[in-house]
Amino acid sequence: MASKSLSVPKKMQSKYNEITEVISGFCEKHLNDEYGEGINKCYQIIYDQESGI
């Protein structure tokens, strides 16, 4: 699933990658591409708002 790139602070990059990997794995296994892209967009919005979950 393609997603827009975020500017993730270096200290948060590994945590962001871990969470994104889990989300992507779930989406690929259980959802179609459209739903998966929507979930990834939601995570990106939350990440932007919280500036590092």
C-alpha positions in Angstrom: 0.0 0.0 0.0 1.4 3.4 -1.0 1.2 6.2 1.5 2.5 9.7 1.6 5.8 10.3 3.3 6.0 11.9 6.7 8.8 13.8 8.2 9.3 11.6 11.3 11.8 12.8 13.9 14.9 10.6 13.9 14.3 9.5 17.6 10.8 8.3 16.7 11.6 6.7 13.4 12.0 3.1 14.8 8.7 3.3 16.8 6.9 4.8 13.8 8.2 2.0 11.5 7.2 -0.7 14.1 3.6 0.6 14.3 3.4 1.1 10.5 4.6 -2.5 9.9 1.9 -3.9 12.2 -0.8 -1.8 10.7 0.3 -2.7 7.1 0.4 -6.4 8.0 -3.1 -6.4 9.4 -4.4 -4.5 6.5 -2.9 -6.8 3.9 -4.2 -9.8 5.7 -7.8 -8.6 6.6 -8.7 -5.7 4.4 -8.8 -4.6 0.8 -6.4 -1.9 -0.5 -9.0 0.9 -0.1 -9.6 0.2 3.6 -5.9 -0.3 4.2 -5.0 3.1 2.7 -7.7 4.7 4.8 -6.4 3.2 8.0 -2.8 4.3 7.1 -4.1 7.8 6.5 -5.8 7.8 9.8 -2.6 6.7 11.6 -0.7 9.5 9.8 -3.2 12.1 11.0 -3.0 10.8 14.5 0.8 10.7 14.4 0.8 14.3 13.1 -1.5 15.5 15.8 0.3 13.7 18.6 3.7 14.4 17.1 5.0 11.0 18.1 2.8 8.4 19.6 
